[in-house]
């Protein structure tokens, strides 16, 4: 995306703007002191970066916050989520994870919190910026897990076939259910450019990798990604995880994941 995004800074924190944007340098920004009159815009204040819409209540926004709120409570409460079972976490083993579709970072942060090294990709300019800002604030708050999570603003499909260990995790954006009114976060995400992954292409690249296993998160009734039946599934109340194991996880799969040079 090449368009400039309006970022509202009501407090006119001129000195801090460069520091803020250093966490999301890929985003083309026009700083303003007041909101735009229509469409989506970003706002930045002491609580972090957030996405707003002029069509929604002015108090409503999409913000990622690992220090307080629902995701912080999830991190504090997590023990045996089906996500960690699907990834292969067990006593004495915390496999490294390449999260190819990081989104708002909910699952990535849970996996880092239980001890996995996480390399997360997000292709959307705006979502990457929201997540990068939230990770910066998590590190400033000395949340230990945040040091185990690395974020890259890029299309994972260009890289994941190089992966030679650990677990590859895919969570393509779910379609909006027609029968229910989606929450504000989902409404805003579906309005953004570059948030709809070419899921089948990404899945094909994942299956071409040498990861120990590929894990795909799906709605309960959705067909398997790419039409390829998983070897097994772990099912929850609202979602399921399709498992495509390639080999047994070992201690070597706990090594941090790195994509040297990050050139496609």
N, C-alpha and C positions, 0 to 999 in steps of 0.2 A: 504494500500500500504506500502511495507517495503523497497522499493528501496530508495537509497539516491538521493537527488536532488542537482544538481550543482547550487550554488548561486554565481554569479559573483559580486564581490565588487571591481570595478576598482580603487576606491579611497583608498582601503586598510584601511578601518575604523575599525581597529582591536579593539579598545576600545568599539566601539558602536555595534559590532556584537552581543554580548550577549544580549544587550537591544533589538535589532531588533528581534532576534529569540525568546525572551521571549513572544512576541505577537503571535507566532505560534510554540509552543513547540512540537506539534505533527509531524512536518515535519522533516524528517531525512535529514541533510544538509551536503554537502561538500563545504566549502568556497574556491573560487578560485579568482585569480586576473585578469584572462582573460577568454573569452568565450570558451565554448566547441566547438568542430569542427562539430558536427552533432546533429540533434534532437532538443528537447525542453530544455530550461534552464531558470532559474530565474536570475534576476539582481536586485541588491539593491543599491540605491543611496539616495541622499537627497530628491528626489521627491517621494520615496517610493519603494515598491517591485513591480516588473513587470515580466511578462512571455514573453519570446521571442522564436523565432524559427530560427535556422540557415538557413532555407529555405526561410525566408522572409527578406525584407530590414532591415538592422541593426538598423534603426531608428524606426521601427514599433514594437509595443509591446502591450500587454494587461495589463493595469494598472487600478486600481479602484481609483478614485479621487473624493472625495466629496467636496473638497475645491475650485477646479477650473475645468473648462472644461464643457462638456455637462451635466453631472449629477448635477453639482453645479448649472447650469442654470435651469435645470428642478426643482430642489428644490426651487430655488428663485421664479420661476414662478408659481408653482403649486397652484391651487385654487380648482377647481371642477372637477378634473380628474375622469373618469369613475371608476378608481380603488377605489377611496375613497367612491364613491357611492355604489359599489359592496360590500365593507367591511361593510358598514352600518354607515359611519360617517354622522352625522347630527348635527344641532345646539344643543349644550349642551351634545353631546354624542360622545365619541371617544373610541370605543371598543378596548380592548387589542387584539393583533394579534399574533398567532403562525404561522410564515412563515416556512413551512416545507421544502422548497426548495429555500433557500436564493439566491444562485447563486452569481451574482455580486452585490447584495444588492440594486439594483435600486428601486424596489417596496418597500422593507423594509424601506429604508431611507425616501421615500416619506411619508409612513404611520407614521413613527416616527416624521417627520417634521410637520405633521398636528396635532400631539398631541397624537397619539396612543402609548401605550407601546408595544414593539415588541420583541418577543423571536424568534430568527432566527436560524434555523438548516442548516448546509451545510456539506455534507458527503465527498466531495472531499478534499484531503489533500491540494492540490495546491490552489484551489479556496478559501477554508477557510482561507488560509494564506494570499492571496491577500486581502480578505475582512477584516480580522483582522487587517492587517497593515493599510488599509484605515481608519478603524474606530479609530485606535490609533491616526492617524494624524488629524482626524476630532475632536477628543477630545482635542488634543494639541492646535487646532485652536479655541477652545471654541465654537464649533457649538452646540447650545443648544440641538438640537434634538438627538445628538449622545448619550446623557445620558439616553435616553429612549429606546435604542436598545441594546440587549444582544445577542451575537453570541455564538453558541455551535457547535463545530466540532463533528458531530455524524450523524448517520442515523436516521432521524425523525421517521421512521416506528417503531422503537423500543420504542418510547415514546408517540406519539400523542394520543394513545387510552386512556391515563390517563387524558387528558385535560378535565376540567369540567366547563369551562366558556370561554368567549371571542369568537374569530373567528379563524378558521383554514384555512389557505391560502395555496394553492398548485399551483405551476407554473412549471410543468415538462418541461424539455428541449424540445423545438420544433425540429422536424426533419429538416435537411437541405433541402431547396427547390431545386429540380434539375434544375428548369428553370432559376434560378438566381445564380450568383456567391456570396457565403456568404462572409460577412466581415471577417477581420482577427480574431476578437474576437471569432466569432462562429467557425471558422476553428480550432483555438487552443483549444477551449473547447471540441470539438468533438474528439480531439486527446488524451485527458486526461483520465486516468483510473478513475472509480468511479464517473463519472459525469452523467451517464445514470441511472436515478432512476428506480426501479421497480415500475412504476407509479401506476399500478393497485393494487399492494400490499399496497402502501402508501395510496391510496384512500380508500381501505377497512379499514385500521387502522383509518383513519380520520373519516369515517362514523360510526365507533364503539366508537367514543369519545362522550363526553357530551358537546362539543362546541355548542354555540348558533347557529352558522351557519358554513357551509363549503363552501368555494369559490374556484373555479378552473378556472385558466386562460388557454384558449385554442385558437388555430388558428381558424379563422372564419369558415372554412369548415370541421374541424376535428370532428370526432364522439365524443360523451360525454365519459368522462373517465369511465372505467369499464362498459361501455354500459348502464349506469344508467342515464336516462333522468333527467335534473334539473327541479326544480319547476319553475324557471324563468331564464332569461338571460339578461345581459346588453351588448350590442354590440357596438363596436367601428369600426374604419375604417379597422383595421388589425387584431384585436383580439376580443374575447368575454369573458365574465365572466359568468360561470355557477354557479347558486346559489342553495344551498341546505340548506334552513333554518330549524332549529329544533324547535326553539321557538323565541319569541320576545326578542330583545336585551334590557337589562336594565342597570341601573347604576352599578350593580354588575359585569357586563361584562367589566367594565373599569379598574378593578383591575389588576395590573401587573401579568403576567404569570410566574410561577416558577415550575421547575421540581426538587423537592427536592431529593438530592442524585444523580440524573441522572444515576442511575443504571438500565439497561434494565430489 
